[in-house]
């Protein structure tokens, strides 16, 4: 198996620390695609949840690193792949969920409409309590329902509350 396959296998098997460390190595080697950056960013995001961090026995030192590197990894992704709606989405979603910033629905709608990803629609669907964006949320759910990565499992868990 190559390093990307190893990272995805750790991610698939719900071993976020091993997955993150391997994703970081891939990024350092400059062998990554956009999915690697996004998977790593979402693992960092999930580590900000105390229950997630405790369950997976993530050290305080690594949690600090994850918090410091969340935006850095998204900036690196943007530098390498250009402006992508999913990169923008995670920047604002982190502020909304982790920091508790009040971010208007319009910001997320603008990101979704800029459109190279269905990911922003899961949040819009939830904000609208399932009344709008059902088509996009259902399309997204079909793509991620197997939950192969922490990123997919997180989105799936949120969507299943409303679908």
N, C-alpha and C positions, 0 to 999 in steps of 0.2 A: 504494500500500500504506500502511496505517496503521502506527503505531509497533509495535503488538503483532505484526502480520504481519512486519515487518522483523526484530524480535527473534527470532521463531520461525524465520524463514528463515536467519538467522545460526546459530542453534542447530542447525537441521536440517543445515546445511552444515558442521558441526563447526568453527565459528569462535567458541570460547567467550569470548574477551575481548570481541569485538564484541557477542556476544549479551548478556554480562553488563552491559556499558556501556549497552546499549539497554534491558535489563530495569530497570536502576537508574533510567534516565530515566523509564520508565513508572511506576515506583513513586513517584518524586518528583512526577510529575504527578497522582498519585492516580487513575490510570486502570487499575489492575491488578486481575486476578482472582487467586484462590488459586494457580492453576497458574503464574502469572508469579513469584510469591514463591517457590514450591517449585523451579521451574526455576533461578532465581537462586541459591537456597541450595545446590542440588546442584552447580552450577558452582563456587561457592566451595569446597564440600567437595572436589570433584575437583582443584581447584587446589592443595590441600594435598599432593597426590601429586607428588613431585619429577619423576618421569618425565613425567607429564601436563603439568606447568608448563614443563618444558624443551622438550618437543615443540611446545607451543603458544607458546613464547617469551614467557611471562608475566613481566613485570618483577618484581623484588623488592619494589618499592614497591606494586605492585598486589596481590602475594601477601599483604603485610602488611594491606592494606585488606580483602582477601577474608577473611583470618583474623579480623580485628576485626569484620567485618560479618556473619559467618555467623549468630551467635546473634541479632544485632540484627534481621536480616531475618525470622527466624522469630518473634521477639517481635512485630514489626510485623504479621506475618500473623495471629498469634493475636489481637492487639488488633482487627484489622479483621474477621476471619472467625470468631472464637471458637475454642474448643478443638477441634482436629481431630486425629485419630489420626496422620495423616501428619506433621503439624508435630511432634508429640511424638516420633514415631519418629525423625525426622532429628536431633533434639536428642540422643537417647541413642545413636543409631548413630554419630554424629560422635565422641562421647566414647569409644565402644567401638573404632572403627576408627582414628581419628586420634590420640587421646590415649592409647589403650590401657587405659582403665579396665575393670575387671572388672565387667561388668553382667550380672546373672542373666537367664537365659532367661525367667523369670517376668515380668520387667519388660516384655520385648517381647511376651510372650503377653497381658499385661494391655492393652497398647496395641492389639494386634490385635483383641482381643475387644471393645474399646470401640467399635470398628468402623465407620468411614465410609470406609475405604480398604483395599485389598488389599496395599498396599505393605509393611507390616510382615511379611507372610507370606514375602516372598522371603528375609529374614534368618532367620526361624524355620525355613524349609525347609532352608536351608544349615546352620544349627546342628544340625539333626537329620539331616544328611547325606542328605537326600532321603527319609528314612523316614516322616516325618509332614508334613502340610500340603501334600501333592502336589496335591490338588484346588484349593486356593486359589492355589498357585504356578502351576499350569497356567492357571487363569483369568486371573491377572495377566499371564502370558507372552503370552497371546492378545491382551491389550489393548496391550501395549508392544512387541510383536515387530518392528514396523516401525522402531523406534528413531529417532523423529522429533526427540527432544531428547537432550541429554547425560544427563538424568535417566533417560529410557527406555533409552538405550544402556548405561548403567551397570548398571541392574537386569537388563537382558537378558543382559549378559555374565556376571553372577554366576549367574543362573538356568541358563544354558546349560551350566554346569559340572555341574549335577546333574540336569537334565531329560533 
